[in-house]
Amino acid sequence: MARDGPEAFAVWVTGLPASGKSTLTKSLKAQLTERGIDVAVLESDELKLVFTPDPRYDENERATFYRQMTYTGALLVRHGVPVIFDATANRRVWREEARRVIPRMVEVYVNSALEICMARDPKGIYRRAQRGEVSSVPGFDEVYEPPEEPDVVVLGDREPPDSAARRVVEKLVESGYIPSVG
């Protein structure tokens, strides 16, 4: 059942692992909530537990996972639920497919240097990759294709998350996806 009110939208937050995507997503969700916009966050690590409980992290599995994630987000948007994708989606084609099926979408690139991401490494994936315990880490031993024309670029290693989230909100207002306030 569709909600009353404005059409829903999606925001895809992409960047290297540990670039600041989740921190930005939390701030963006809080700012949208303050405006009365109830947004669903589709966080890739949480969805992987459901969609790929025994991950292989190969190219085919990732393509399938991002198709599933995109389908879930598109379904929510069609039913009036705004969505934030918090997901690396290291191949540009996967994010482009999301934009094709969700025309009201803003792509946010959290640009952080690999060295910064490796120093942060809250989940330990870079340390495990350096020891050879895991492979296919985007930006380390797997390709990461940054967006060619992102709607918003966030400097994840320098820009405060609240400030960056405000710029994303401004882009949503500018695009006509949410009303301006005041």
N, C-alpha and C positions, 0 to 999 in steps of 0.2 A: 504494500500500500504506500503510495507516494505521500509525502508530507505536504502540508500547506506551506506556502511561502516561496522564497526564491529557489531557483534551480540549484542543485548541489554541484560541487566541484571537487577536484583532486589536486593535491600538492605532492609531487614526488621529490623527496630529499635524497640526493645521491652524493657520493663521494667515497673516498677510500675508507676501509675499516679504520675506526678510531679517529676519523677526521672531525667529528663533532656533530654528526647527523642526529643522533638520539638526543643530545643536549638541546640542539636547535628545535627538534620536534617537540620536546617537552615545553619549551618556552612558547613556541607557536601555538600549541594546543591550549596553553593557559591564556594566551592573549585572545584567541578566538572564543574561548569559553567566557571570558570577561565581556565579550560583545554579544553573548547569548547564542553563539553558534556551537552546537554539540557536534563534535567531529570524531570520527572513528580513526584510530591509528592502526595501520597494518604494519607491524614490525616484523622484518624478515626472520630474525632469530626465533621469534615465537611461532610464526607460521611454519617454519621448517620442521619444528617438532611434530606438527600435524601432517603436513604435506609430504615430508621426506624424513621419517623417523630414523632411518638408517642411511644417512647421506653418504654418497660417493664423491660428491663435489665435482663431477665431470661436466663437460659442456652440455651434453644432452639432458642430464638431470637438472642443471641450472636453467636451461631453456624451458623445460617443462614447469619447473617451480615458478619462474617469473610469468609464464602464461597463466598459471593458477592464481597467482597473486593479482595479476592484472584483471582477470575475470572477476575475482572476488571484489576488488575495488570498483570496477565498472558496475557490477550488480548493485552494490551499495549506493553509488552515485545515482544510478537510474531510479532507485527507490528513495531518493531525496536525502541521503546521508552523505555529508561531506567527508572526504577521506584524506588522510596524510599517509603516504607510503614512506616508511623509514627503511630504506633498502639500498644497498650498494648498486645492485643491477649493473655489473661491470661492463656489460655489452650495451652499446648505444641502441642497438636494434630493439632490445627489450623495452627500453624507456620510450622509444619512438612508437612501438606497438601500443603502449599504454596511452600515449597522446592520440593515436588514431582512434581508439575505441572510447576514449574519454576526452572529447574536444575541449571541455572546460577544465583544463589542467595547466598548472604552473610547475615548471621544472626548476628546482633549486639545486645548485651545485655547491657543495661545501668543499672548498679548495683548501687543502692543508698539505704541506710538504710531507712526503713519505717519512722523512726523518722524524718529524713531529709526531706523526701517527705511531711510528715504531716506539718512540719514547713514552707515549701515553699508554698504548697497548693494554687497556683495562681487562680484556678477555684473554690476554696472553697468546693470541694467535701468531703474532710476528715472532715471539720467542720460540714458540713450538715450530714455526716454519724454519727459523734459523738452525734449529737442532735437527731438522729433517723429520720431525714427527708428523707434520701435516704438509700438504702441498695445495696448490691452487688458491693461494691467498692473493686477491686482486691488488695489483700495484707492487707486489713483492715478486712472486713467481708466476703470476697469472696476469694477463693484460687487464688494464682498467681504461676504458675509453671515456674520457670526460665529455660532457655535452658540448656540441659545437656551438649551439646558440641557446644557452640556458636563459630562463626568464629572470633569474636572480643568481648572482654569484656571491657567496659568503666566504669571507676569509676566516676559515675555521681555526687558524692558529693565531689570529690577532683580534678578531671582532667579537665583542661580547654577545652572547646568545640572545639576550633580550633586544639589543639593537638590531641584530640580524633578523630576528623574528618580526620586528616592527616593519622592516623593509619588505618582508614577504607579505605581511598584511597589507601594506601600501600597494603592492603589486596586485593583490586580490581585489582591492578597491578599484584601482586603475583599470583592471580588466573587466570590471562590472560584475564580479562573482560575489562580492559582499558589499553591503551599503557602507558609505562613509559615515563616520560618527561626528556629530556636532557641527 
